[in-house]
Amino acid sequence: LFPPRTIVRRTDSANETDQRRKRLRRRTMIYGLLSCE
């Protein structure tokens, strides 16, 4: 799922994943609203 570059670059993957989770949540919520319409 994740490109090897980011894994090699980022040792603090915990923060990365947290930010990605928030982004994914926002995206899913937006897509949900769009699909509901």
C-alpha positions, 0 to 999 in steps of 0.5 A: 500500500505504501511506497518504499520511499516513504517507509525508508525515509520516515522513521517516525511512521507513527506520526505519518500513519496518524496523519494519513488516518485523518486524511482517509477519514476526511476523504471517506466522510466527503465521499460519503456525503457526495454519494448520499447526494 
